[in-house]
Amino acid sequence: LIELQLLDNMFSGTIPEELYDLTTLQKLSLGWNDFSGTLSTRIGEMTNLQMLSLFDNKFDGTIPSEIGKLSFLSECVLVYMCTCIYVFSWICLWILCSLVETTRKHIEIF
């Protein structure tokens, strides 16, 4: 499996840990759902991801710094993904900015 798009399905709860076992995925889109909880540090194990879209969910906590391990990531959309005020840890924001600056990748954060 190289692409998984589960847009607008009203899924809720946390992202199942089994999803992070799909290490061959290149595109993962989970937008327009009601996923909640924290994004697992296991996201860093999905090293083939080129596109990650998590917009319009109800995550809380911080974006794990392990997202910086996704060296093939060229598009990352995190728009309205969190219901909390404090979305990012500063180190994660630095990692994302470094990805954009050094690789000219497309990352949206709102």
N, C-alpha and C positions, 0 to 999 in steps of 0.2 A: 504494500500500500504506500503510495507516494503523495496522495492528496486526500485530505479529509475536510469536508466543508459541512458544518452542522449549524448553519446560520438560521436564526429565527425559528427555533423549535421549542421555545419555552422550557428548555432544560433548566433544572435548578439543582441546588446543592453544590458540593465541591466537585472539581474535575476528578474523575476516577483515576486512581494511581495507575491502572492498567494502560491508560492513554500514553503515559510517559514511556512505556515499553515499545511503542511504535517508532523505533529509532530510524527507520527508513523514510519516515515522512519528510517531504520537502515543503509541503504547504499545509498549514493548519489554521482553519478559520472557525472560531467559536462565537462570533458576534451575534448580537441581538438575542441573547438568552438571559437567564437569571442565575448564572453560576455565581457562587459566593465562596467565602472562606479565603484562604491565601493561595497564591500561585506557588506550587511546590518547587523546591530547589532542584527537583529532578528535571525541570525544564532544560537544564544544562546538559542532560544526557541525550537530548534530541538534536544531535550535532549536524544532521543533514538538513535541518529546517532552513529554508530560504525565505519563507513568508510566514509570519505569525500575526494573526488578527484576533484580538480579544475584546474589541470595543463593545460598549453598551452592556456590561454585566455588573455584578454587585460584589466584586472582590474587595477585600480589605487587607490591611497590612501593607507591606512594601513589596516592590518588585524585586525578586531575588537577584543578587549579583551574578548568579550562575548563568543568567541570560547572556552575559558577556562571553560565554564559551561558544556561542552559536556563531562560528566564524563565517558560515555561508549565508547568514541572515541578511537579506537585502531589502526586505520590507517588513516593518513592524508597526502595527496600528494598535495603540492603546487608548483610544479616545473614549472618554466617559466609562472607563472600566472599573471605577471604584466609587463607593459611596462614602468613603472616609475623606477627611480633609488632608491628612498627611499621606500622600500617595507614594512618594519615593524616598528611599534612603539616598543620601548624597553620593555615596560610592556608586550606586547603581546608575544614577543620573550621569555621573562622570563616565562610566563605562559606555552608556548609550551615546553620549556626546562624542566619545572617542571613536566609536564605531562609525558614526556619521562623518566625522572629520577625516579619518584615515582611509575610509573605503567609499565614501560618497554614497552611503546607503540611505534609503528612505525610511525615516522613523517619525511617526506622528505621536505626540504626547499632548493631551489636553486635560 
